[in-house]
Amino acid sequence: SQIGSLVSAAMTGDSKEEADTLGDHKVAELEEKLPDQIQSLKEEAAVRISNYHVPQGAGDIVMIQSDHTGAVDILSAELETADLLGEQRKVQPPPLAPPTMWTTEKTKEFKAKMGKEKNGRMVVKRGEVVTVRVPTHPDGKCICWEFATDDYDIGFGVYFDWTTITSTAITVQVSESSDEEDEEEEEEIEGLSPVGDVERGSKSYLRNRYGEIMPVYRRNSHREVQAGSHEYPGEGIYLLKFDNSYSLLRNKTLFFHVYYTS
């Protein structure tokens, strides 16, 4: 429009006679000035565009360019908010150190001792997954476990729930892996659902507050006492998983001992 105004200013006047007196040399002078005016407008538009900062992050970017000046306005349309993302925006928990593991051959002595304890023996039925929840203790710095089975092996893995401790009581949860409703209930309670081959180490779908210390593997607990320990990474609850979901016919008699040390 500015270029057009220059041309119109040159071609309009009080009368037609004034335009005729302009002469050929005036027209030539205007023609020489037009490229300079165009270049000046281009440089001005480039400076205005360079001053705009393009926002970074999730969401759509809407760019509006003016037909009049060529300037560009940039709007950020944020489609995701903290309320919509919820748990997905929580910080991932820190990595957990692997446990210390060892075995002993005194299975008979261990099972005889645990058989006399009130909560030292249980039956893990076919198709079941038993989760022993052990909160960290304010007087302890390390968790220790020992277990053995009669006649057959069992899957075992350790996970950690980064949560505030309200009670130091040890609890036991049982889930039927063949029942989808029970699996969903377990996932809601624990946020953890093992899948995959127990012989190769099952993977787990973990919520942000859960960490994996050791995946579930089948252990020869019927031949040797399986033992291990893990230093507290912080406040939370250990999840000791005894997995018999792969067995369709056999129940497993489990002898176990869980304690903390300072």
ROKOLMI-409430 format. One record per residue (C-alpha): x, y, z; residue in one letter. Coordinates in steps of 0.25 Angstrom, whole numbers, padded with zeros to 4 digits, always signed. Each point is the difference from the previous one (the first is absolute). Layout:
XYZa/...
//
This chain:
+0000+0000+0000s/+0012+0009+0003q/+0006-0002-0014i/-0014+0002-0006g/-0001+0013+0007s/+0013+0005-0006l/-0005-0003-0014v/-0014+0006+0003s/+0007+0012+0006a/+0008+0002-0012a/-0012-0002-0010m/-0010+0009+0008t/+0000+0015+0002g/-0008+0012-0001d/-0002-0001-0015s/+0004-0008-0012k/+0009+0011-0004e/+0009-0002+0012e/+0002-0015-0003a/+0004+0004-0014d/+0010+0010+0005t/+0007-0011+0008l/+0007-0004-0012g/+0007-0013-0004d/+0012+0003+0009h/-0009-0001+0012k/-0006-0013-0004v/+0014-0006-0002a/+0004+0005+0014e/-0012-0007+0006l/+0003-0013-0007e/+0014+0001+0006e/-0006+0002+0014k/-0010-0012+0000l/+0010-0011+0001p/+0006+0007+0013d/-0014+0001+0006q/-0003-0015-0003i/+0013-0004+0007q/-0002+0009+0012s/-0014-0006+0002l/+0006-0014-0001k/+0011+0003+0010e/-0010+0005+0010e/-0009-0012-0001a/+0012-0009+0002a/+0004+0007+0013v/-0014-0001+0005r/-0001-0015-0003i/+0014-0002+0007s/-0005+0007+0013n/-0011-0011+0002y/+0004-0012+0009h/-0006-0013-0004v/-0005-0007+0013p/+0006-0014+0002q/-0008-0012+0006g/-0012-0008-0002a/-0012+0006-0007g/-0004+0006-0013d/+0007+0012-0006i/-0009+0010-0008v/+0007+0010-0009m/-0008+0012-0006i/+0006+0008-0011q/-0005+0014-0003s/-0003+0003-0015d/+0002+0015+0003h/+0014+0000+0006t/+0005-0014-0001g/+0002-0001+0015a/-0002-0014+0007v/-0007-0002+0013d/+0002-0013+0007i/-0010-0006+0010l/+0003-0012+0009s/-0013-0009+0001a/+0004-0009+0013e/-0009-0012-0002l/+0006-0007+0013e/-0001+0005+0014t/+0005-0006+0013a/-0014-0004+0004d/-0002-0008-0013l/+0014-0007+0001l/-0001-0004+0014g/+0009-0011+0004e/+0008+0001-0013q/+0007+0013+0004r/+0005-0006+0013k/+0015-0001+0001v/+0005-0014-0002q/+0006-0007+0012p/+0015-0001+0001p/+0006-0013-0004p/+0002-0011+0010l/+0012-0008+0003a/+0000-0015-0002p/-0002-0009+0012p/+0011-0009+0006t/-0004-0015-0002m/+0005-0013+0006w/-0004-0014+0002t/+0002-0011+0011t/-0002-0015+0000e/-0007-0001+0014k/-0014-0001-0006t/-0004-0011+0010k/+0004+0009+0012e/-0006+0012-0005f/-0013-0006-0003k/-0001-0007+0013a/+0003+0014+0007k/-0010+0008-0008m/-0011-0011+0001g/+0000+0003+0015k/-0002+0015-0002e/-0014+0006-0001k/+0002+0007-0013n/+0011-0008-0006g/-0007-0009-0009r/-0011+0001-0010m/-0006-0006-0013v/+0001+0007-0013v/-0011-0007-0008k/+0001-0003-0015r/-0002+0012-0009g/+0002+0010+0012e/+0010+0011+0003v/+0003+0004+0015v/+0005+0013+0003t/+0007+0003+0013v/+0000+0015+0003r/+0011+0003+0010v/+0001+0015+0004p/+0013+0006+0003t/+0003+0001+0015h/+0005+0013+0007p/+0010-0008+0008d/+0005-0008-0012g/+0009+0003-0012k/-0001-0013-0008c/-0011-0011-0003i/+0004-0015+0000c/-0008-0012-0005w/+0001-0015+0000e/-0009-0010-0007f/-0002-0015-0004a/-0010-0009-0006t/-0004-0014+0001d/+0002-0009-0013d/-0001+0011-0010y/+0005+0014-0004d/-0007+0013+0000i/+0002+0014-0006g/+0005+0011+0008f/+0003+0015-0002g/+0002+0013+0008v/-0006+0014-0002y/-0001+0013+0007f/-0011+0009+0003d/+0004+0015+0002w/-0011+0004+0010t/-0001+0006+0014t/+0000-0011+0011i/-0013+0000+0009t/+0003-0013+0006s/+0011-0010+0002t/-0009-0012-0001a/+0003-0011-0010i/-0012-0004-0009t/-0002-0011-0010v/-0009+0002-0013q/-0004-0012-0009v/-0005+0002-0014s/-0005-0010-0010e/+0008+0002-0013s/-0010-0008-0008s/-0011+0010+0004d/+0000+0013-0007e/-0008+0007+0010e/+0009-0003+0011d/+0012+0004-0008e/-0006+0014-0002e/-0003+0001+0014e/+0014-0004+0004e/+0005+0011-0010e/-0008+0010+0006e/+0005-0003+0014i/+0014-0002-0003e/+0002+0006-0014g/+0008-0012-0004l/-0004-0012-0009s/+0011-0010-0004p/-0001-0005-0015v/+0009-0009-0008g/+0008-0013+0002d/+0003-0002+0015v/+0012-0009-0005e/+0006+0012-0007r/-0004+0011+0010g/-0013+0006-0001s/-0002+0015-0003k/-0010+0009+0007s/-0008+0012-0003y/+0004+0009+0010l/-0007+0013+0005r/+0010+0012+0002n/+0001-0003+0015r/+0005-0014-0002y/+0014-0005-0002g/+0005-0014-0004e/+0011-0006+0008i/+0000-0014-0006m/-0010-0005-0010p/-0007-0013+0003v/+0008-0013-0004y/-0003-0014+0003r/+0009-0004+0012r/+0005-0014+0004n/-0005+0002+0014s/-0003-0015+0002h/+0014-0003-0001r/+0007+0012+0007e/-0005+0011+0009v/+0000+0012-0008q/+0004+0013+0008a/+0003+0014-0003g/+0001+0014+0006s/-0002+0014-0005h/+0004+0014+0006e/-0011+0009+0002y/-0001+0011-0011p/-0009+0008+0008g/-0014+0000+0007e/-0009-0010-0007g/-0006-0014-0001i/+0008-0012-0005y/-0009-0010-0009l/+0005-0014+0001l/-0007-0008-0011k/-0002-0015+0000f/-0005-0004-0013d/-0007-0013-0003n/-0008+0005-0012s/+0007-0009-0009y/-0004-0013+0007s/-0014-0006-0004l/+0000-0012+0009l/+0010+0002+0012r/-0002+0008+0012n/+0013+0004+0007k/+0003-0001+0015t/+0009+0013+0003l/+0008+0002+0012f/+0006+0014+0002f/+0006+0010+0009h/+0000+0015-0002v/+0008+0009+0010y/+0007+0013+0001y/+0014+0003+0005t/+0007+0013+0004s/
//
